[in-house]
Amino acid sequence: MKVLKEERSAELIVKKSRFIAIARTCSDPADVKRIVDQTRAQYPDATHVVHAAVMGSQFSYSDDHEPKNTAGRPALEVLKGSGITNIIVLIIRYFGGTLLGTGGLVKAYGDSTKMVLDGIATEELVEKARFSLTIGYEMYESVKRILGALKADSVTEDFATEISISGQIPISEKESLVSRISDLSNGRRTVLFN
């Protein structure tokens, strides 16, 4: 499976109806409603704000008052076929005055989803573990090099009497991080995982 590395939008015009598709990261089903509500607030005059989301084995979609299974469902099918997870695609429609019919809606929403995903930057999904550790200032540069080599991300640092560092690393690197920090500190520092 793959995950997004970027957020992207694309626009499609079909018989004067304007479809704006936005692809965003969404890893938690609880985030779907928040993201949809945010998008509605951004586009208050839109006729419809349709969504489709894939989060592992969980799915979510809405036709947002379009005829049943003509909007969110076609977008979801495109998403499921893309091999991308932890993603939500929102499609904002401004009605252009011409009815598209059920077939036209299915095609427009499906094509909007394909368009926003075409060439989007992704990376392989790597299961990660959250870590935290506290070190002395003398270890800081060495620990930064270790974390870089182990592909740590979402790293935060808090500088006080000592330095507290937290972030996430690929699960496959947990043992390596523990042993490298133990070696560097002569066994005086440990890594905590949560």
C-alpha positions as CSV (number, residue, x, y, z in Angstrom):
1,M,0.0,0.0,0.0
2,K,1.0,3.6,-0.6
3,V,0.3,6.9,1.2
4,L,0.3,10.5,0.0
5,K,3.4,12.7,0.1
6,E,1.5,15.7,-1.0
7,E,-1.9,17.4,-1.1
8,R,-3.3,18.2,-4.5
9,S,-6.4,19.5,-6.3
10,A,-7.7,19.3,-9.8
11,E,-10.6,20.8,-11.7
12,L,-13.0,19.3,-14.3
13,I,-15.8,21.1,-16.2
14,V,-18.6,19.0,-17.5
15,K,-21.5,20.8,-19.2
16,K,-20.8,23.9,-17.3
17,S,-20.8,22.1,-13.9
18,R,-17.5,22.6,-12.1
19,F,-15.9,19.8,-10.2
20,I,-13.0,20.5,-7.9
21,A,-11.3,17.4,-6.5
22,I,-8.9,17.6,-3.5
23,A,-6.8,14.7,-2.3
24,R,-5.6,14.9,1.3
25,T,-4.2,12.6,4.0
26,C,-6.8,11.1,6.4
27,S,-5.7,8.2,8.6
28,D,-8.5,8.2,11.1
29,P,-12.2,7.7,10.4
30,A,-13.0,10.4,13.1
31,D,-11.1,12.9,10.9
32,V,-13.5,12.4,7.9
33,K,-16.3,14.5,9.3
34,R,-13.9,17.3,10.4
35,I,-12.3,17.4,7.0
36,V,-15.6,17.4,5.2
37,D,-16.9,20.2,7.5
38,Q,-13.7,22.3,6.9
39,T,-14.2,21.9,3.1
40,R,-17.8,22.9,3.3
41,A,-16.7,26.0,5.2
42,Q,-14.1,26.8,2.5
43,Y,-16.7,26.4,-0.3
44,P,-19.9,27.7,1.3
45,D,-21.6,28.3,-2.1
46,A,-20.9,24.8,-3.5
47,T,-23.9,22.7,-4.6
48,H,-22.4,19.5,-3.3
49,V,-19.3,18.4,-1.3
50,V,-18.9,14.7,-2.0
51,H,-16.2,12.6,-0.3
52,A,-14.6,9.2,-0.5
53,A,-12.0,7.9,1.9
54,V,-9.8,4.8,2.3
55,M,-8.1,4.2,5.7
56,G,-6.7,0.7,5.8
57,S,-9.7,-1.7,5.7
58,Q,-12.1,1.1,6.5
59,F,-14.0,3.1,3.9
60,S,-16.2,6.2,4.0
61,Y,-18.2,7.9,1.2
62,S,-21.1,10.3,0.8
63,D,-23.1,11.3,-2.2
64,D,-24.1,14.6,-0.5
65,H,-27.6,14.8,-2.0
66,E,-26.6,13.6,-5.4
67,P,-28.7,10.5,-6.6
68,K,-27.7,7.4,-4.6
69,N,-24.4,5.8,-5.7
70,T,-23.6,8.4,-8.4
71,A,-21.0,10.4,-6.6
72,G,-19.2,9.1,-3.5
73,R,-19.3,5.4,-4.6
74,P,-17.6,6.0,-8.0
75,A,-14.9,8.1,-6.3
76,L,-14.4,5.3,-3.7
77,E,-14.1,2.6,-6.4
78,V,-11.3,4.7,-8.1
79,L,-9.6,5.2,-4.7
80,K,-9.8,1.5,-3.9
81,G,-8.2,0.6,-7.2
82,S,-5.4,3.2,-6.7
83,G,-3.5,1.2,-4.0
84,I,-3.4,4.4,-1.8
85,T,-4.5,4.3,1.8
86,N,-5.0,6.9,4.5
87,I,-6.5,9.2,1.9
88,I,-9.7,11.3,1.5
89,V,-10.8,12.8,-1.8
90,L,-13.3,15.6,-1.6
91,I,-15.1,16.7,-4.8
92,I,-16.8,20.1,-4.7
93,R,-19.5,20.6,-7.4
94,Y,-20.9,23.8,-8.6
95,F,-24.0,23.0,-10.6
96,G,-23.8,24.5,-14.1
97,G,-27.5,24.4,-15.0
98,T,-27.6,21.2,-17.1
99,L,-28.6,17.9,-15.5
100,L,-25.9,15.2,-16.2
101,G,-28.0,12.1,-15.5
102,T,-26.9,9.2,-13.4
103,G,-24.4,8.0,-16.0
104,G,-23.0,11.5,-16.4
105,L,-22.6,12.0,-12.7
106,V,-20.8,8.6,-12.2
107,K,-18.4,9.5,-15.0
108,A,-17.8,13.1,-13.8
109,Y,-17.1,12.0,-10.1
110,G,-15.0,9.1,-11.2
111,D,-13.0,11.2,-13.7
112,S,-12.5,13.9,-11.1
113,T,-11.0,11.4,-8.7
114,K,-8.8,9.9,-11.4
115,M,-7.6,13.4,-12.4
116,V,-6.6,14.4,-8.9
117,L,-4.7,11.1,-8.3
118,D,-2.9,11.1,-11.7
119,G,0.8,11.5,-11.0
120,I,0.3,12.4,-7.3
121,A,3.4,11.8,-5.2
122,T,3.2,8.8,-2.9
123,E,5.5,6.6,-0.9
124,E,5.3,3.1,0.5
125,L,3.3,2.8,3.7
126,V,5.8,1.9,6.5
127,E,4.5,0.9,9.9
128,K,6.1,3.3,12.5
129,A,6.6,3.3,16.2
130,R,6.5,6.5,18.4
131,F,9.6,7.0,20.6
132,S,10.8,9.4,23.2
133,L,14.2,9.8,24.9
134,T,16.0,12.3,27.1
135,I,19.7,13.0,26.5
136,G,22.4,15.4,27.7
137,Y,23.6,18.2,25.4
138,E,26.9,16.4,24.7
139,M,25.0,13.6,22.9
140,Y,22.7,15.8,20.8
141,E,24.7,15.9,17.5
142,S,25.3,12.1,17.6
143,V,21.7,11.3,18.4
144,K,20.6,13.6,15.5
145,R,22.8,11.6,13.1
146,I,21.4,8.3,14.4
147,L,17.8,9.5,14.0
148,G,18.6,10.7,10.4
149,A,20.2,7.3,9.5
150,L,17.1,5.5,10.9
151,K,14.7,7.7,8.9
152,A,13.0,9.2,12.0
153,D,10.3,11.7,11.2
154,S,7.8,13.9,13.1
155,V,10.7,14.7,15.4
156,T,10.2,17.3,18.2
157,E,12.8,18.5,20.6
158,D,12.4,20.2,23.9
159,F,15.5,22.0,25.3
160,A,15.7,22.3,29.1
161,T,18.2,21.0,31.6
162,E,18.4,18.0,29.3
163,I,17.0,17.5,25.8
164,S,13.7,15.6,25.3
165,I,13.3,14.2,21.8
166,S,10.3,12.4,20.4
167,G,9.2,11.2,17.0
168,Q,8.6,8.1,15.0
169,I,10.7,5.6,13.2
170,P,10.0,2.5,11.1
171,I,9.2,-0.4,13.4
172,S,12.0,-2.4,11.8
173,E,14.5,0.1,13.3
174,K,13.3,-0.1,16.9
175,E,16.0,-2.5,18.1
176,S,18.7,-0.6,16.2
177,L,17.7,2.7,17.9
178,V,17.7,1.1,21.4
179,S,21.1,-0.5,20.9
180,R,22.7,2.6,19.3
181,I,21.4,4.9,22.1
182,S,22.6,2.4,24.8
183,D,26.0,2.2,23.2
184,L,26.3,5.9,22.8
185,S,25.4,6.6,26.4
186,N,27.2,3.5,27.9
187,G,23.8,2.2,29.0
188,R,22.8,5.3,30.9
189,R,20.0,6.3,28.5
190,T,17.0,4.4,27.3
191,V,14.4,4.8,24.5
192,L,10.7,4.6,25.4
193,F,8.1,3.5,22.9
194,N,4.4,4.2,23.1
